[in-house]
Protein backbone atom coordinates (compact mmCIF):
# COMPACT_ATOMS: atom_id res chain seq x y z
CA UNK A 1 0.00 0.00 0.00
CA UNK A 2 1.29 3.43 -0.86
CA UNK A 3 -0.11 6.66 0.50
CA UNK A 4 -0.63 9.41 -2.02
CA UNK A 5 1.80 12.23 -1.38
CA UNK A 6 -0.72 14.72 -2.74
CA UNK A 7 -3.25 13.73 -0.07
CA UNK A 8 -0.64 14.12 2.67
CA UNK A 9 0.39 17.58 1.43
CA UNK A 10 -3.24 18.72 1.11
CA UNK A 11 -4.01 17.36 4.59
CA UNK A 12 -1.00 19.14 6.13
CA UNK A 13 -1.92 22.40 4.36
CA UNK A 14 -5.53 22.17 5.56
CA UNK A 15 -4.45 21.49 9.15
CA UNK A 16 -1.94 24.34 9.18
CA UNK A 17 -4.34 26.87 7.62
CA UNK A 18 -7.16 25.67 9.88
CA UNK A 19 -5.14 26.04 13.07
CA UNK A 20 -3.95 29.47 11.96
CA UNK A 21 -7.54 30.59 11.38
CA UNK A 22 -8.70 29.08 14.69
CA UNK A 23 -6.28 31.36 16.52
CA UNK A 24 -7.74 34.55 15.02
CA UNK A 25 -10.11 36.91 16.84
CA UNK A 26 -12.69 37.02 14.06
CA UNK A 27 -15.46 34.52 14.66
CA UNK A 28 -15.96 33.98 10.93
CA UNK A 29 -12.31 33.02 10.58
CA UNK A 30 -12.67 30.65 13.53
CA UNK A 31 -15.58 28.99 11.73
CA UNK A 32 -13.57 28.68 8.52
CA UNK A 33 -10.62 27.27 10.47
CA UNK A 34 -12.87 24.70 12.10
CA UNK A 35 -14.21 23.66 8.70
CA UNK A 36 -10.66 23.29 7.34
CA UNK A 37 -9.60 21.18 10.32
CA UNK A 38 -12.71 19.00 9.89
CA UNK A 39 -11.94 18.42 6.21
CA UNK A 40 -8.29 17.68 7.00
CA UNK A 41 -9.44 15.09 9.52
CA UNK A 42 -11.60 13.44 6.87
CA UNK A 43 -8.57 13.27 4.55
CA UNK A 44 -6.50 11.82 7.41
CA UNK A 45 -9.07 9.06 7.89
CA UNK A 46 -9.11 8.47 4.12
CA UNK A 47 -5.32 8.14 4.08
CA UNK A 48 -5.39 5.68 6.98
CA UNK A 49 -8.07 3.38 5.47
CA UNK A 50 -5.62 0.97 3.91
CA UNK A 51 -5.84 -0.93 0.68
CA UNK A 52 -8.75 -0.85 -1.72
CA UNK A 53 -10.99 -3.92 -1.61
CA UNK A 54 -14.54 -5.13 -2.07
CA UNK A 55 -17.50 -4.29 0.09
CA UNK A 56 -17.98 -6.70 3.01
CA UNK A 57 -21.68 -7.11 2.20
CA UNK A 58 -21.88 -8.39 -1.37
CA UNK A 59 -22.99 -11.96 -1.92
CA UNK A 60 -20.93 -14.00 0.51
CA UNK A 61 -18.85 -15.57 -2.26
CA UNK A 62 -15.75 -13.35 -1.96
CA UNK A 63 -12.74 -14.16 0.13
CA UNK A 64 -12.84 -12.18 3.43
CA UNK A 65 -9.22 -11.15 2.95
CA UNK A 66 -10.29 -8.94 0.00
CA UNK A 67 -12.79 -6.93 2.04
CA UNK A 68 -12.31 -3.25 2.80
CA UNK A 69 -12.58 -2.21 6.44
CA UNK A 70 -15.89 -0.32 6.89
CA UNK A 71 -14.79 1.39 10.12
CA UNK A 72 -12.97 4.33 8.44
CA UNK A 73 -16.07 5.01 6.35
CA UNK A 74 -18.18 5.13 9.51
CA UNK A 75 -15.64 7.39 11.22
CA UNK A 76 -15.63 9.75 8.24
CA UNK A 77 -19.41 9.93 8.24
CA UNK A 78 -19.38 10.63 11.98
CA UNK A 79 -16.74 13.35 11.53
CA UNK A 80 -18.84 14.98 8.81
CA UNK A 81 -21.92 15.02 11.04
CA UNK A 82 -20.01 16.42 14.03
CA UNK A 83 -18.40 19.11 11.85
CA UNK A 84 -21.81 20.06 10.50
CA UNK A 85 -23.35 20.31 13.98
CA UNK A 86 -20.54 22.40 15.45
CA UNK A 87 -20.50 24.61 12.35
CA UNK A 88 -24.23 25.26 12.73
CA UNK A 89 -23.66 26.18 16.38
CA UNK A 90 -20.79 28.52 15.46
CA UNK A 91 -22.94 30.12 12.76
CA UNK A 92 -25.64 30.76 15.36
CA UNK A 93 -23.05 32.36 17.68
CA UNK A 94 -21.74 34.53 14.86
CA UNK A 95 -25.25 35.62 13.91
CA UNK A 96 -26.12 36.46 17.52
CA UNK A 97 -22.89 38.40 17.97
CA UNK A 98 -23.53 40.35 14.79
CA UNK A 99 -27.11 41.18 15.80
CA UNK A 100 -26.05 42.40 19.25
CA UNK A 101 -22.76 44.20 18.62
CA UNK A 102 -22.54 44.65 14.84
CA UNK A 103 -19.00 43.30 14.89
CA UNK A 104 -17.36 39.97 14.28
CA UNK A 105 -14.21 40.26 16.39
CA UNK A 106 -13.92 39.35 20.03
CA UNK A 107 -12.45 41.96 22.36
CA UNK A 108 -10.67 41.40 25.64
CA UNK A 109 -12.90 41.84 28.64
CA UNK A 110 -11.27 44.31 31.03
CA UNK A 111 -13.01 42.82 34.07
CA UNK A 112 -11.77 39.34 33.20
CA UNK A 113 -8.22 40.63 33.00
CA UNK A 114 -8.56 42.29 36.40
CA UNK A 115 -9.99 39.13 37.97
CA UNK A 116 -7.08 37.18 36.54
CA UNK A 117 -4.57 39.56 38.08
CA UNK A 118 -6.04 39.50 41.59
CA UNK A 119 -4.14 37.40 44.13
CA UNK A 120 -5.94 34.43 45.59
CA UNK A 121 -6.89 35.26 49.19
CA UNK A 122 -5.55 32.89 51.79
CA UNK A 123 -8.57 31.36 53.49
CA UNK A 124 -6.74 29.13 55.93
CA UNK A 125 -6.71 30.52 59.46
CA UNK A 126 -4.26 28.11 61.00
CA UNK A 127 -0.96 26.75 59.76
CA UNK A 128 -1.90 23.07 60.27
CA UNK A 129 -4.26 22.93 57.26
CA UNK A 130 -3.30 21.92 53.72
CA UNK A 131 -2.08 24.65 51.40
CA UNK A 132 -4.87 23.88 48.93
CA UNK A 133 -7.62 23.49 51.55
CA UNK A 134 -9.08 26.90 50.71
CA UNK A 135 -8.71 26.38 46.97
CA UNK A 136 -12.44 25.92 46.29
CA UNK A 137 -15.25 28.31 45.60
CA UNK A 138 -16.75 27.44 48.99
CA UNK A 139 -13.61 28.28 50.94
CA UNK A 140 -13.66 27.01 54.50
CA UNK A 141 -17.24 25.77 54.10
CA UNK A 142 -16.38 23.31 51.31
CA UNK A 143 -17.23 20.22 53.34
CA UNK A 144 -20.61 21.66 54.28
CA UNK A 145 -21.54 21.92 50.59
CA UNK A 146 -21.19 18.17 50.15
CA UNK A 147 -24.27 16.26 51.32
CA UNK A 148 -23.31 14.22 54.33
CA UNK A 149 -20.20 16.29 55.03
CA UNK A 150 -19.59 17.62 58.53
CA UNK A 151 -20.87 21.06 59.46
CA UNK A 152 -18.43 23.95 59.87
CA UNK A 153 -17.75 25.31 63.32
CA UNK A 154 -20.49 27.70 64.43
CA UNK A 155 -19.63 31.40 64.29
CA UNK A 156 -19.95 32.91 67.79
CA UNK A 157 -21.28 36.19 66.30
CA UNK A 158 -24.21 34.52 64.52
CA UNK A 159 -27.35 33.34 66.33
CA UNK A 160 -27.71 29.60 66.65
CA UNK A 161 -29.54 27.99 63.70
CA UNK A 162 -30.79 24.50 63.12
CA UNK A 163 -28.96 22.22 60.70
CA UNK A 164 -31.66 22.54 58.03
CA UNK A 165 -31.47 26.34 58.17
CA UNK A 166 -27.68 26.26 57.70
CA UNK A 167 -27.79 24.04 54.60
CA UNK A 168 -30.68 25.41 52.58
CA UNK A 169 -30.97 28.91 54.00
CA UNK A 170 -34.66 28.53 54.72
CA UNK A 171 -36.57 28.06 57.90
CA UNK A 172 -38.14 24.82 59.06
CA UNK A 173 -41.91 24.83 58.68
C-alpha positions, 0 to 999 in steps of 0.5 A: 500500500502506498499513500498518495503524497498529494493527499498528505500535502493537502491534509497538512496544508488544511491542518496548518491553515485551519489552526492558523484561522482558529487562533484569530479573533474574528469569529468567521475566521474561527468557523472557517478554520474549524471547517478546514480542520474537519476536512483535513481530519476526513482526509486523514481518515481516508489516508489511513483506510488501507488498501482498496478492496470489495464491500464486506456485504456483497454476496458472501462468495468473496474471500474475506481477505479482500474486504475493505474495512468499513470502520474508516467510512463510519468514522468519516461519516461521523466526523462529517456530522459532528463538523456540520453540527458544530458549524451550525452552532458557530454560525448561530453564535456569529449571527447572535454576535452580529445582531447584538454588537454589529461586529465579528471580532472578540475583544478582551474583557477588562473585568476578566483581565482584572480578575485574573490579576487578583491574588488568591486570598488565603482562606486558611486561618491556622498553619496546620491545614493543607495549602490547597484546603481553601482552593475551592469556591466554597472556601472554608465551608467546602465540606458543608456543601457536600451532602453528608459532610460535617458542618463547619464550626459555628460562628460565635457572632451569629445566632444559633440555627438549626442544621436545616437552616444552615444548609438550605438557608430557609426556615423549618416549617 
